[in-house]
Amino acid sequence: MFWNFVQQYENQLNIALSIVILAVFLLLRIRFTATIFRLLLKISRNTWNGFFEQLRTSFEKPLQLLIAVVGIYFAVDVFPYFNESNALFNHLVRSSVIFAVGWGLYNLSSSSSLLFSKINHKYNVKIDHILIPFFSKALRLIIVAIGISVIAQEFEYDINGFVAGLGIGGLAFALAAKDALANLFGGIIIITEKPFTIGDWIKTPSVEGTIEDISFRSTKVRTFAQALVTVPNATLSNEAITNWSKMGKRQITFKLSLMYGAKREQLEGIVKEIQVLLRHHDAINKETILVNVDAYGENGWEIFLYFFTNTTDWGEHLKVKQEINLAILAIIEREKLEIAIPTRKLYVEPEMVKGKQRETLLGQES
């Protein structure tokens, strides 16, 4: 009787201890996580900078889960009515550890991670912005596949049959997913040829706008009306693509019409003044500046202008264009000339006027 009482007392004490251990781990897991990262930062001597912050953000939640699992394991070890050597329990604990590690690696491999920039800086490997989303998604897919396979093997599930089944059904899958494969190969073409990258302004027969995202299947384009258009990579890779962001300079060309009353000396003077204006303007590219009296127009003399701005930004380009137009208008006003506008003149013969008047008088008399 006495030993039964002692045994019950020990069991109750172990139950209480088990609850305390679990509560401590669950309540203090956030502080435990912060302490672990502080120790890692001291060990690294504060040299990780932004990458350490990315590492902390990626593994913060998984590490809290891992600490909770450890707390459950120790609590169960003390708990008197459960055998910690239970096979299912051990499988769940090990699977939880694998899941936590995979979760952290999945977060770390995001496209916004500093991992790729660190690789660029340390090994001088130039990774274009268009490749980062592909590398990120491929790496995440690999992490998920490895995690699922390891957890499946932990539960003694034979995945060889599943892989063999995929091999047998590969042909049917390829035929069913031919459009998806076409988009995938289109994405590979976009990666290798690099006709554009994220942030570029492009124009195709299908869409015009700014590239926002490139995935395995499609490319997302933000139009100037702020609509988001998703274009399949297979379509985009087979179209003519104009990349306006790759312009080294931006074109301005137009014809200026002056009234035929302008004399030859005045035309020559205006052409020279416009040429001087363009050559001395800081925002105008000096390589190609063409200002010529081009033709006898329908309404007046036509002066042809062809030049480029150094900036390719549309807003800055319009500001420069406005400055040039106003400066040319000042030159025309200074020379006391007029811009030709479409006009029509009607010439009437005097005999025809007299005949019309005579017919009108005869009609009144009758």
C-alpha positions in Angstrom: 0.0 0.0 0.0 2.8 2.4 0.9 4.7 1.6 -2.3 1.6 2.2 -4.4 1.2 5.6 -2.7 4.8 6.4 -3.4 4.4 5.3 -7.1 1.3 7.5 -7.5 3.1 10.4 -5.9 6.1 10.0 -8.3 3.8 9.7 -11.3 1.9 12.9 -10.3 5.3 14.7 -9.8 6.5 13.5 -13.2 3.3 14.7 -14.8 3.7 18.1 -13.2 7.3 18.2 -14.3 6.4 17.2 -17.8 3.9 20.0 -18.0 6.4 22.5 -16.6 9.0 21.5 -19.1 6.6 21.8 -22.0 5.3 25.2 -20.8 8.9 26.5 -20.3 9.8 25.5 -23.9 6.6 26.9 -25.4 6.6 30.1 -23.5 10.3 30.9 -23.8 10.9 29.6 -27.3 11.0 33.2 -28.7 13.6 34.2 -26.2 15.6 31.0 -26.8 15.5 31.8 -30.5 16.8 35.4 -29.9 19.5 34.1 -27.7 20.7 31.6 -30.2 20.9 34.3 -33.0 22.8 36.6 -30.6 25.4 33.9 -30.0 25.7 33.2 -33.7 26.2 37.0 -34.3 29.0 37.1 -31.7 30.6 34.0 -33.2 30.5 35.6 -36.7 32.0 38.8 -35.2 29.3 41.0 -36.8 30.5 40.2 -40.3 27.3 38.8 -41.7 25.5 42.1 -41.9 22.4 41.9 -44.2 22.8 38.2 -44.8 22.6 37.5 -41.1 19.4 39.5 -40.9 18.0 37.5 -43.8 19.1 34.2 -42.1 17.4 35.3 -38.9 14.2 36.2 -40.7 14.2 32.9 -42.6 14.9 30.6 -39.7 13.1 32.5 -36.9 9.8 30.6 -37.1 11.3 27.2 -38.0 13.7 27.5 -35.0 10.8 28.3 -32.7 9.1 25.1 -34.1 12.3 23.1 -33.5 12.5 24.3 -29.9 8.9 23.4 -29.3 9.6 19.9 -30.7 12.6 19.5 -28.4 10.4 20.6 -25.4 7.7 18.0 -26.4 10.4 15.4 -26.6 11.8 16.1 -23.1 8.3 16.5 -21.7 7.3 13.1 -23.0 10.6 11.6 -21.7 9.5 12.5 -18.2 5.8 11.7 -18.7 5.1 8.4 -16.9 2.2 7.1 -19.0 3.9 7.3 -22.4 6.9 5.4 -23.8 9.3 7.8 -25.6 10.7 4.9 -27.6 7.4 4.6 -29.4 8.2 4.2 -33.2 5.5 6.6 -34.4 6.5 9.2 -31.9 10.1 9.1 -33.0 9.1 9.3 -36.6 7.0 12.4 -35.9 9.8 14.0 -34.0 12.4 13.4 -36.7 10.0 14.4 -39.4 9.3 17.7 -37.5 13.0 18.4 -37.4 13.3 17.7 -41.1 10.3 19.9 -41.8 11.7 22.8 -39.7 15.1 22.7 -41.5 13.4 22.5 -44.9 11.1 25.4 -44.0 14.1 27.6 -43.1 15.9 26.7 -46.3 12.8 27.4 -48.3 12.5 30.9 -46.8 16.2 31.5 -47.3 16.0 30.7 -51.0 13.4 33.4 -51.8 14.1 35.7 -54.8 14.4 38.6 -52.4 17.1 36.8 -50.4 20.7 38.2 -50.3 22.1 34.8 -51.1 22.4 35.5 -54.8 24.0 39.0 -54.3 26.5 37.4 -51.9 27.4 34.8 -54.5 27.8 37.7 -57.1 30.0 39.6 -54.8 32.2 36.8 -53.5 32.7 34.7 -56.7 32.1 37.5 -59.3 29.3 35.5 -60.8 27.0 37.9 -62.6 23.4 36.8 -62.1 20.9 38.8 -64.0 17.7 40.0 -62.4 15.7 37.9 -64.8 17.5 34.7 -63.6 17.0 35.2 -59.9 13.2 34.3 -59.9 14.0 31.1 -61.9 16.9 30.1 -59.6 14.8 30.8 -56.6 11.8 28.8 -57.7 14.0 25.9 -58.9 15.9 25.8 -55.6 12.6 25.9 -53.7 11.2 23.1 -55.8 14.4 21.0 -55.0 14.1 21.7 -51.3 10.5 20.7 -51.2 11.1 17.5 -53.2 14.0 16.5 -51.0 12.1 17.3 -47.8 9.1 15.2 -48.9 11.3 12.3 -50.0 13.2 12.3 -46.7 10.0 12.5 -44.6 8.5 9.7 -46.7 11.6 7.5 -46.2 11.4 8.3 -42.4 8.0 6.7 -42.4 9.5 3.8 -44.4 7.5 4.6 -47.5 9.1 3.2 -50.7 9.3 6.1 -53.1 11.0 4.0 -55.8 7.6 2.8 -57.0 6.3 6.3 -57.2 9.4 7.4 -59.3 9.0 4.4 -61.6 5.3 5.3 -62.0 6.3 8.8 -63.1 8.7 7.3 -65.6 6.0 5.0 -67.1 3.5 7.9 -67.3 6.0 10.4 -68.6 5.0 10.2 -72.2 1.3 10.7 -71.4 2.2 13.5 -69.1 4.3 15.2 -71.8 1.5 15.0 -74.3 -1.0 16.4 -71.9 1.3 19.2 -70.8 2.6 20.2 -74.2 1.5 23.8 -73.8 3.1 24.0 -70.4 6.3 22.6 -71.8 6.2 25.1 -74.7 5.9 27.9 -72.1 8.8 26.4 -70.2 11.0 26.3 -73.2 9.9 29.8 -74.1 11.0 30.9 -70.6 14.4 29.2 -71.3 14.7 31.2 -74.5 13.9 34.4 -72.7 16.6 33.6 -70.1 19.3 32.7 -72.6 18.7 35.5 -75.1 17.8 38.1 -72.5 15.6 40.4 -74.8 14.4 42.1 -71.6 14.7 41.9 -67.8 12.6 42.9 -64.9 11.7 46.6 -64.9 12.2 47.0 -68.7 9.7 48.8 -70.9 8.8 46.6 -73.8 6.4 46.6 -76.7 5.1 43.5 -78.6 2.2 42.8 -80.9 0.4 41.5 -77.8 1.2 44.0 -75.1 3.2 47.1 -74.1 4.3 47.9 -70.6 6.9 47.3 -67.8 8.1 43.8 -66.9 7.1 42.9 -63.4 7.7 39.2 -63.0 9.0 36.2 -65.1 8.0 32.7 -64.1 8.3 29.2 -65.7 5.0 29.6 -67.5 4.4 33.2 -68.1 5.6 36.8 -67.9 3.6 39.5 -66.2 3.6 43.0 -67.8 2.2 46.1 -66.2 0.6 48.3 -68.8 0.6 52.1 -68.7 -3.1 51.9 -67.8 -1.9 50.0 -64.7 -3.5 46.7 -65.9 -1.5 43.6 -65.2 -1.3 41.4 -68.3 0.0 37.8 -68.1 1.5 36.6 -71.4 2.5 33.0 -71.9 6.2 32.6 -72.5 5.6 30.6 -75.7 3.7 33.5 -77.2 6.3 36.1 -76.0 9.3 34.2 -77.3 7.8 34.0 -80.8 7.0 37.7 -81.1 9.0 40.7 -82.2 10.0 42.5 -79.0 10.9 46.2 -78.9 12.8 47.0 -75.7 12.5 50.8 -75.2 14.6 50.6 -72.0 17.7 49.6 -74.0 17.7 52.9 -75.9 21.0 54.7 -75.6 19.3 58.0 -76.6 15.8 59.1 -77.6 14.8 60.4 -81.0 13.0 63.7 -81.8 12.1 64.4 -85.4 9.5 66.7 -87.0 9.0 69.2 -89.8 8.6 73.0 -89.2 6.6 74.9 -91.8 7.2 78.6 -92.5 5.2 80.9 -94.6 6.4 81.4 -98.2 6.9 85.1 -97.5 10.2 84.2 -95.8 13.3 85.2 -97.8 16.3 82.9 -98.5 18.5 84.8 -96.1 16.0 84.5 -93.3 15.7 80.7 -93.9 19.4 80.3 -93.8 19.6 82.3 -90.6 16.9 80.3 -88.9 18.5 77.0 -89.9 21.9 78.1 -88.5 20.4 79.4 -85.3 18.5 76.1 -84.7 21.7 74.2 -85.3 23.6 76.3 -82.8 20.8 75.9 -80.3 20.9 72.1 -80.6 24.7 71.8 -80.5 25.0 73.9 -77.3 22.1 72.3 -75.4 23.4 70.0 -72.7 20.5 67.6 -73.0 20.9 67.0 -76.8 23.2 64.3 -78.1 25.9 65.8 -80.4 26.4 62.8 -82.7 23.4 63.3 -85.0 21.9 66.8 -85.5 20.2 67.4 -88.8 18.5 70.8 -89.6 17.7 71.4 -93.3 15.3 73.2 -95.6 13.7 70.0 -96.8 10.9 70.8 -99.3 8.5 73.2 -100.9 5.5 72.3 -98.8 1.9 72.6 -99.6 1.5 75.5 -97.2 5.1 76.9 -96.9 8.8 76.1 -96.5 9.4 72.8 -94.7 12.4 72.6 -92.4 13.4 69.1 -91.4 14.7 68.5 -87.8 16.2 65.2 -86.6 18.2 64.8 -83.4 18.3 62.9 -80.1 18.1 63.6 -76.4 20.7 62.1 -74.1 18.1 60.9 -71.6 15.8 58.0 -72.4 13.4 58.7 -69.5 10.1 59.7 -71.1 9.3 62.6 -68.6 12.8 64.1 -69.0 12.6 63.6 -72.8 9.3 65.6 -72.9 10.8 68.4 -70.8 13.8 68.7 -73.2 11.4 68.6 -76.2 9.4 71.5 -74.7 12.5 73.6 -74.1 13.6 73.1 -77.7 10.2 73.9 -79.2 9.9 77.1 -77.2 13.4 78.2 -78.1 12.7 77.6 -81.8 9.5 79.7 -81.4 11.6 82.5 -80.0 13.9 82.3 -83.0 11.0 82.5 -85.4 9.4 85.5 -83.5 12.8 87.3 -83.5 13.1 86.9 -87.3 9.5 88.2 -87.6 8.3 85.2 -89.5 5.1 83.2 -89.3 4.5 79.5 -89.0 2.6 78.1 -92.0 -0.9 76.7 -91.3 -3.1 74.9 -93.8 -4.9 77.5 -95.8 -7.0 77.7 -99.0 -7.3 80.7 -101.3 -10.2 81.1 -103.8 -9.6 83.3 -106.9 -12.7 84.5 -108.8 -12.5 86.0 -112.3 -14.1 89.6 -112.6 -16.2 88.5 -115.7 -17.7 85.7 -113.7 -18.7 88.1 -111.0 -20.4 90.5 -113.5 -22.3 87.6 -115.1 -23.6 86.5 -111.8 -24.7 90.0 -110.9 -26.6 90.4 -114.3 -28.4 87.1 -113.8 -29.5 88.2 -110.4 -30.9 91.5 -111.7 -32.8 89.8 -114.5 -34.3 87.4 -112.1 -35.5 90.2 -109.9 -37.2 92.1 -112.8 -39.0 89.0 -113.9 
